[in-house]
Amino acid sequence: MKNSILHRSFPPILSERPSLIYIDPPFNTGKVQKRGNLRYNDRYNNYSDFIRPFMYEAWKNLAANGSLFFHIDYREAHYCKIELDKIFGRDCFMNEIIWAYDYGGRSKSRWSAKHDVIFWYVKDPDNFIFNFDEMDRIPYMAPGLVGPKKAAKGKTPTDVWWHTIVPTNGKEKTGYPTQKPLGVLERIIKVHTNPDDLVVDFFAGSGTTGEAAAKNGRRFILIDENIQAVEVMKKRLAQWVI
C-alpha cells in the first residue's frame, strides 16, 4: 500500500488494518479556527454525536495489536473518555497522557490552560505494540543526583510530556491552525508501531502524522474533510506521496 492523502469520504475504506490510528479532532472551542486564509469550523451543538462515529471506525479498523491515540483538550476530554470506554471497553484503556507546554498568554481570572490530553486505547490489552527501547530519552531534572552515566543517557518519559508547541517562525510551521509538533507524533509512532506498519489519521490537518510516519519508515493514510488541509499536506509531504 502506498502513502496517500484523502479528501474525506467517511467512513474510511481501508484495505489494510493499521497498527496505529491517531485522532486529533476539532476541540469544540466554539469558534472558527483560522491562520491567514486557512480555517475550519470548531463549533458543535452535540460534540458526542459528532465524534462517536470516528471512535467506532477506529475500533473497527484497528489491527489486532493496534492502538488508538485520541488527542483532545479539557473542554471535551471527560466526555470523550466515557464514549471511548463504551466503544473499546475500559480494560482497553492504557494511559491518559498529558502534553504540557508553556507558550502564549496568561489568564488573570483562572489557572491558564497549558496542556492537552491524549488517551491511549488498544484493541487487545493482552496484545499490543510497545517498543520500550525506541523511546526518546529526556534529561534528568537533577542530573547531579543520579551520577554522570545515568545523566548522560537520560531517562524515559512518563505520562506527562513536556514539549513546546510548533514555534511561530519554526521550520515545521505550515500555517495550518492547531498544527501539532513533530516530536509528539514521532514519540507515539516509534513506540507503538513497527517499521513498515500502516498509520492512519482521521483528522490529518497539516500532515504532521504523515511526516512523522515517513521519517521513521512507516506508511501512512491521511484523511481530512477540509480541502485546504489536503492542499497543505500535499505540499508538505510531496516527497513521500506518489
C-alpha positions as CSV (number, residue, x, y, z in Angstrom):
1,M,0.0,0.0,0.0
2,K,1.3,3.4,-1.0
3,N,1.2,6.5,1.2
4,S,-1.9,8.5,0.5
5,I,-3.8,11.7,1.3
6,L,-7.6,11.6,1.1
7,H,-10.2,14.3,1.0
8,R,-12.6,12.7,3.5
9,S,-15.3,10.3,2.5
10,F,-16.4,8.8,5.8
11,P,-16.4,6.0,7.0
12,P,-12.9,5.3,5.6
13,I,-12.4,2.3,3.3
14,L,-9.1,0.7,4.3
15,S,-7.7,-2.4,2.6
16,E,-5.3,-3.0,5.5
17,R,-5.8,-2.7,9.2
18,P,-3.4,0.0,10.7
19,S,-1.3,-0.6,13.7
20,L,-1.9,2.9,14.8
21,I,-4.8,5.4,14.4
22,Y,-4.3,8.9,15.6
23,I,-7.4,11.2,16.0
24,D,-6.8,14.9,16.7
25,P,-10.3,16.3,16.0
26,P,-11.6,19.8,16.4
27,F,-11.8,20.6,20.2
28,N,-15.2,22.4,20.2
29,T,-13.7,25.7,21.1
30,G,-16.9,27.4,19.9
31,K,-15.2,29.5,17.2
32,V,-13.7,29.3,13.8
33,Q,-10.0,28.3,13.9
34,K,-8.0,30.3,11.4
35,R,-4.5,31.2,10.4
36,G,-4.4,33.6,7.4
37,N,-6.6,32.1,4.7
38,L,-6.6,28.7,6.3
39,R,-9.6,28.0,8.5
40,Y,-12.1,25.4,9.8
41,N,-15.3,25.5,11.9
42,D,-14.9,24.4,15.6
43,R,-18.4,24.7,17.0
44,Y,-20.7,21.7,17.7
45,N,-24.1,21.6,19.3
46,N,-23.7,17.9,20.3
47,Y,-20.0,17.0,20.3
48,S,-20.5,13.4,21.4
49,D,-22.8,12.7,18.4
50,F,-20.1,14.3,16.1
51,I,-17.1,12.4,17.4
52,R,-18.7,8.9,18.2
53,P,-18.6,7.6,14.6
54,F,-14.9,8.3,14.3
55,M,-14.2,6.5,17.6
56,Y,-16.2,3.5,16.4
57,E,-14.4,3.4,13.0
58,A,-11.1,3.5,14.8
59,W,-12.1,0.5,16.9
60,K,-13.5,-1.4,13.9
61,N,-10.4,-0.8,11.6
62,L,-7.5,-1.3,14.0
63,A,-5.2,-4.3,13.7
64,A,-5.5,-6.9,16.4
65,N,-2.4,-5.5,18.1
66,G,-3.2,-1.9,17.2
67,S,-3.5,1.3,19.3
68,L,-5.7,4.4,19.1
69,F,-4.3,7.8,20.3
70,F,-7.1,10.3,20.8
71,H,-5.9,13.9,21.2
72,I,-8.3,16.4,22.8
73,D,-8.3,19.2,25.4
74,Y,-10.0,20.0,28.7
75,R,-13.3,21.1,27.1
76,E,-14.4,17.6,25.9
77,A,-11.9,15.2,27.4
78,H,-14.1,13.7,30.1
79,Y,-17.0,13.1,27.8
80,C,-14.7,11.6,25.1
81,K,-13.3,9.1,27.6
82,I,-16.7,7.9,28.5
83,E,-17.5,7.3,24.8
84,L,-14.2,5.6,24.3
85,D,-14.7,3.3,27.3
86,K,-18.1,2.3,25.8
87,I,-16.6,1.5,22.4
88,F,-13.3,0.0,23.3
89,G,-14.0,-1.3,26.8
90,R,-12.5,0.1,30.0
91,D,-9.9,-2.7,30.1
92,C,-8.5,-1.4,26.8
93,F,-7.7,2.0,28.2
94,M,-3.9,2.2,28.8
95,N,-2.9,5.8,29.6
96,E,-4.1,9.3,29.9
97,I,-1.1,11.3,28.6
98,I,-0.7,15.0,29.4
99,W,1.0,17.0,26.7
100,A,2.1,20.1,28.6
101,Y,3.6,23.3,27.0
102,D,4.4,26.8,28.2
103,Y,3.5,29.3,25.5
104,G,1.1,32.2,25.0
105,G,-0.8,34.5,27.2
106,R,-1.8,34.1,30.9
107,S,-5.2,34.4,32.3
108,K,-5.9,36.8,35.2
109,S,-9.1,35.1,36.3
110,R,-8.2,31.4,36.4
111,W,-5.3,29.0,36.1
112,S,-4.1,29.3,32.5
113,A,-4.8,26.1,30.4
114,K,-1.4,24.9,29.0
115,H,-2.0,21.2,28.3
116,D,-3.8,18.8,26.0
117,V,-4.9,15.2,26.8
118,I,-4.0,12.2,24.7
119,F,-5.9,9.0,25.5
120,W,-4.3,5.7,24.6
121,Y,-6.5,2.7,23.9
122,V,-5.6,-0.7,22.5
123,K,-7.7,-3.2,20.6
124,D,-6.5,-6.0,22.8
125,P,-4.9,-5.4,26.3
126,D,-3.0,-8.7,26.0
127,N,-1.6,-8.0,22.6
128,F,-0.2,-4.6,21.6
129,I,2.9,-2.9,20.3
130,F,5.1,-1.1,22.9
131,N,8.7,-0.7,21.8
132,F,10.2,0.5,25.1
133,D,13.8,0.7,23.6
134,E,12.5,3.2,20.9
135,M,11.6,5.8,23.5
136,D,13.5,9.0,23.2
137,R,15.3,9.9,26.4
138,I,14.8,13.2,28.3
139,P,17.2,15.0,30.7
140,Y,17.1,14.4,34.4
141,M,15.9,17.5,36.3
142,A,18.7,16.9,38.9
143,P,21.5,15.2,37.0
144,G,23.9,15.6,39.9
145,L,21.8,13.1,42.0
146,V,22.0,10.2,39.5
147,G,25.6,10.2,38.5
148,P,27.3,11.1,35.2
149,K,26.4,7.8,33.4
150,K,22.7,8.0,34.0
151,A,22.7,11.7,33.4
152,A,24.4,11.2,30.0
153,K,21.8,8.6,29.0
154,G,18.8,10.5,30.2
155,K,15.5,8.9,31.5
156,T,12.4,7.6,29.7
157,P,9.3,9.8,29.7
158,T,6.3,9.4,31.9
159,D,2.7,10.1,31.1
160,V,3.4,13.8,31.3
161,W,5.1,15.1,28.1
162,W,6.7,18.5,28.2
163,H,7.1,19.6,24.6
164,T,6.9,23.1,23.0
165,I,4.1,23.9,20.5
166,V,5.2,24.5,16.9
167,P,7.1,27.8,17.1
168,T,5.6,30.7,15.1
169,N,8.7,31.1,13.0
170,G,9.9,27.5,13.2
171,K,10.8,25.4,10.2
172,E,7.9,23.0,11.0
173,K,5.3,25.7,10.6
174,T,2.8,25.2,7.8
175,G,0.4,28.0,8.7
176,Y,-2.4,25.5,9.3
177,P,-4.4,26.2,12.6
178,T,-3.7,24.0,15.6
179,Q,-0.7,22.2,14.0
180,K,0.8,19.6,16.3
181,P,4.6,19.3,16.8
182,L,6.5,16.6,15.0
183,G,8.2,15.4,18.2
184,V,5.0,14.4,19.9
185,L,3.9,12.3,16.9
186,E,7.3,10.7,16.4
187,R,7.4,9.6,20.0
188,I,4.0,7.9,19.6
189,I,4.8,6.3,16.2
190,K,8.2,4.9,17.2
191,V,7.0,3.3,20.3
192,H,3.6,2.0,19.1
193,T,4.3,0.8,15.6
194,N,7.0,-1.3,13.9
195,P,8.9,-0.4,10.7
196,D,6.6,-0.6,7.5
197,D,3.4,-0.6,9.6
198,L,0.5,1.5,8.5
199,V,-0.5,4.6,10.4
200,V,-3.9,6.4,9.8
201,D,-5.0,9.8,10.8
202,F,-8.7,10.7,10.5
203,F,-8.2,14.5,11.1
204,A,-4.8,14.9,9.4
205,G,-4.8,18.7,9.3
206,S,-1.3,19.9,8.4
207,G,0.1,16.3,7.9
208,T,2.3,16.0,11.0
209,T,1.3,12.4,11.4
210,G,2.4,11.6,7.8
211,E,5.8,13.2,8.2
212,A,6.4,11.5,11.5
213,A,5.5,8.2,10.0
214,A,7.5,8.6,6.8
215,K,10.6,9.8,8.6
216,N,10.6,6.6,10.7
217,G,9.9,4.1,7.9
218,R,6.2,3.7,8.4
219,R,3.4,4.1,5.8
220,F,0.5,6.5,6.2
221,I,-3.0,7.3,5.1
222,L,-4.1,10.8,5.9
223,I,-7.7,11.9,5.8
224,D,-9.3,15.3,6.2
225,E,-12.6,16.9,5.1
226,N,-11.0,20.3,4.7
227,I,-9.7,20.8,1.1
228,Q,-7.3,23.4,2.4
229,A,-5.8,20.9,4.7
230,V,-5.4,18.4,1.8
231,E,-3.5,21.0,-0.2
232,V,-1.2,21.9,2.7
233,M,-0.4,18.2,3.2
234,K,0.2,17.5,-0.5
235,K,2.8,20.3,-0.5
236,R,4.4,19.3,2.8
237,L,4.6,15.6,2.0
238,A,5.3,15.7,-1.7
239,Q,8.5,13.6,-1.4
240,W,6.6,10.7,0.2
241,V,3.3,10.7,-1.8
242,I,3.4,9.2,-5.3
